[in-house]
Amino acid sequence: MVFFGRKSKTEEYDSNTFVIIGLGNPGKEYEKTRHNMGFRALDELSADTNIEIRRAKFHALLGQGRIGRCKVILVKPQTYMNRSGTAVREAAMYFDVAPENLIVIYDDIDLPVGSIRIRKSGGAGTHNGMKSVVQELGTKDFIRIRIGVGAAKEGEDLVDRVIGKVPEAEKKLLQNAAAEAAEAVRDILAIGVDNAMNRHNHVNTSKENDN
């Protein structure tokens, strides 16, 4: 299957090539915020696989390597969250991957803090980065890994929730979730998305907290 209806003019990749995108905002001030869970998951994957993410291309930072039998391209858009779709579309078109070989990782306020969910398709919900991705790709049929950051508390501004300071009680939960999301990527590549969903889409109340 050819994504966007054309072949890459520079390189041709087979069905074992995956483009893996972590959504976030560039800059030191955003590094440890809830909105950067996609970046953090990619950092975990990068460390685990020794694939450095540093090449500047497609309005993003890229890393290329192999995970098991799969060739992978790790992508961290540098456009800021609301324009993430530009980098995703450009990378997907260049590497000529089918939608089912595209994995997007991002934070989700509708999931409990520290939980993750894998889906094969779906809408963007309230996430502006995902809205941009869906709009630019013109399809909802790509794999996504959602990392739960919890809903805003009563009286808490949503923007402050996603880019504000994370309390100590949540830091370990979010770090563990980033590591699990990286593991979920490896499972998708090794055993397929359905088996990865069965492994990771569990309800774990111990991950929730009262903060």
Order of alpha helices (4+ residues) and beta strands (2+ residues): beta-alpha-beta-beta-beta-alpha-beta-beta-alpha-beta-alpha-alpha-alpha
